[in-house]
Amino acid sequence: MVVKRSGDRVPFDRAKIVEGIGSATKGRPVSDEAIAEAAADLEDQFRLAGPEITSEQIGLAVLDRLRDLDQVAYVRFASVYKGFDDPADFQREVRLLKATEPKRH
């Protein structure tokens, strides 16, 4: 079950994860298979966490997965999830993304 911010409880629906990741990656070089795999991995992670998970935990986990999958998609998802309303919000998020980016050798 997913506990929404309103306190409502709804059944988990992997299709919503696929839809969210799909929207964030639209037009990006991310395959449908990669999206499906990410959603399945996240669902497995959520099931291991217990019978209930919050929508906030789901959003943060999707963001974390997008960070590795496609950084432009990450910023897109973050802009909706975090409710960006100013260009400075995008700048701040990109700085955070670069600060947490693993060093590539």
C-alpha positions in Angstrom: 0.0 0.0 0.0 1.1 3.6 -0.7 0.4 6.2 2.0 -0.3 9.5 0.2 0.5 12.9 1.6 -3.3 13.3 2.3 -3.1 10.2 4.5 -5.1 8.1 2.0 -3.9 4.6 1.4 -4.0 3.2 -2.2 -2.7 0.0 -3.7 0.8 0.3 -5.2 0.7 0.5 -9.0 3.9 -0.1 -10.9 2.3 1.4 -14.0 2.4 4.8 -12.3 6.2 4.4 -11.8 6.6 3.5 -15.5 4.5 6.5 -16.5 6.5 8.9 -14.3 9.8 7.7 -15.5 8.5 7.6 -19.1 7.4 11.2 -18.9 10.7 12.3 -17.4 12.7 10.4 -20.1 10.5 11.4 -23.1 12.8 12.3 -26.0 15.8 11.1 -24.1 18.0 8.1 -25.1 16.4 5.8 -22.5 14.9 2.6 -23.8 11.5 1.2 -22.8 13.4 -1.8 -21.4 15.5 0.4 -19.1 12.3 2.1 -17.9 10.6 -1.2 -17.2 13.7 -2.6 -15.5 13.9 0.5 -13.3 10.2 0.2 -12.3 10.6 -3.5 -11.5 13.7 -2.9 -9.4 11.9 -0.1 -7.5 8.9 -2.2 -6.9 11.1 -5.0 -5.5 12.8 -2.4 -3.3 9.4 -1.1 -2.0 8.1 -4.6 -1.3 11.2 -5.4 0.8 10.6 -2.3 2.8 7.3 -3.6 4.2 3.6 -3.6 3.5 3.3 0.2 3.3 5.5 2.9 1.8 4.9 6.7 1.5 4.5 8.5 -1.7 7.4 10.7 -0.6 9.7 7.6 -0.3 8.6 6.5 -3.8 9.3 10.0 -5.3 12.8 10.1 -3.7 13.6 6.5 -4.9 12.5 7.4 -8.4 14.7 10.5 -8.3 17.6 8.4 -7.1 17.1 6.0 -9.9 16.8 8.7 -12.5 20.1 10.3 -11.3 21.9 7.2 -12.6 19.6 6.6 -15.6 19.5 10.1 -17.2 20.4 13.3 -15.6 18.2 15.5 -17.8 15.3 13.2 -16.9 16.3 13.5 -13.2 16.0 17.3 -13.4 12.7 17.1 -15.3 11.2 14.8 -12.6 12.6 16.9 -9.8 11.0 20.0 -11.3 7.6 18.4 -11.0 8.1 16.4 -7.9 9.7 19.3 -6.0 7.4 21.9 -7.5 10.0 24.2 -9.1 8.5 27.7 -9.7 11.7 29.7 -10.4 14.7 29.2 -12.7 16.9 29.4 -9.6 15.3 26.1 -8.5 16.7 24.4 -11.6 20.1 25.9 -11.0 20.1 24.7 -7.4 19.1 21.2 -8.4 21.8 20.9 -11.2 24.4 22.1 -8.7 23.2 19.4 -6.2 23.2 16.8 -9.0 26.8 17.7 -10.0 27.9 17.6 -6.3 26.6 14.1 -5.8 27.7 12.8 -9.2 30.1 9.9 -8.9 33.6 10.6 -10.2 34.2 8.8 -13.5 37.8 7.5 -14.1 
